[in-house]
Amino acid sequence: MQHIGTGNIALIDSAQMRTRNRDVDYPFRQDSGFYYLTGFNEPDALAVFIPGREQGEYVLFCREFDEQKALWEGAHAGLEGATAHYGADEAFPIDELDEILPGLMENTGKVFYPMGENAELDHSLQGWIKQVRTKARAGVTAPGELVALELILHEMRLVKSPAELKLMRRAAEVSAAGHVKAMQAAKAGLYEYQIEAELIYHFAQNGLRSVAYPSIVASGKNACVLHYTENHSPLKNGDLLLIDAGAECDHYAADITRTFPVSGHFSAPQKQLYQLVLDAQFAAIEQIKPGASWINAHDAAVAVLTQGLVALGLLKGRVKKLIEKEKYKPFYMHRTGHWLGMDVHDVGNYKINQEWRELEAGMVLTVEPGLYIPADCKSVDEKWRGIGIRIEDDVLVTETGYEVLTHGVPKTVVEIEALMQGN
């Protein structure tokens, strides 16, 4: 409300239940922005913020308490709960939104809301403003400007509070332990989906029943498909297994990738490529500190990877020229990381005024370089083909540098082989 300013109004709506088939719904997951501002975890709700309003600056429209619904579907807040437990100054039935909200918009200048995210809200807002305009002869003014709420909200979400970091550390801790369990369980003859089950079982056993995104469990050449989620192939000795998976703790995500040998031992070519990716990740992480440019970590990873690819014979030429011409991209085609928070690819601009933004304490990002050598790549020696490797950690920018939140999963060659062999 400090950002919005007195004399203006902000609206944000909840996520809605979505039908899976017939009378079965998908599991409900609240809209991240709505939950960030309200903590209210129900559908059919709309939050209104009116700085300076005498009767109460925070108004929540939600479902009234229904005993029959509570019997079938469980407890819900109702209007009394909205004020008693969720901090709303006033609460009104969501069914009365069209009658009440136009009155709250009277004599406000700007309306901040999530533009274009919900066509129904976009349409309703036009109707509410039109309704306020009908009172012009009585001296009532209607809002004259619509502003994207994301301009404020996404920047707020980008820097995490201590309470948020507590949840992210929990998500990271449980996710890291799940990766360790998956490494220990993996062996030839099992299927990728069985390793996925180990992860989800561990997450749920520790109270985190939602994954932050569909788990990637990719063995052999499947690891060269960046967002492979079929997870149906058998594990084979001689193959690497790439797992990209994370749990969600109260809407906050972890995002970890590890790559390891099914047999417990890296082959010589696998070890060379793996060590190259790990060196690139270490170099990228060392770039993370307050005041550093967002792009520094990516540039550091690209420099290490390109130099290594030349040394191993997968690329030919001068490193500087190869980087300038992006000749590494057939083997490394994505950025080295992204923002992390309530969404696994979290909100927040990467550039400010067309310049890569500087990192600040409280930001959380992933660092995830990789190398992917397609099985049909004729330009490289056969020994490299079909190898896909990615190593990813979640990193907090601190006042003095960085903290790796996902340090609980081994990632050096020695550590991984020791874990796989039960040492």
Summary of the structure (lengths in Angstrom):
residues: 423
radius of gyration: 25.2
end to end distance: 54.9
largest distance: 82.1
contacts: 1370
relative contact order: 0.11
helix: 37%
strand: 20%
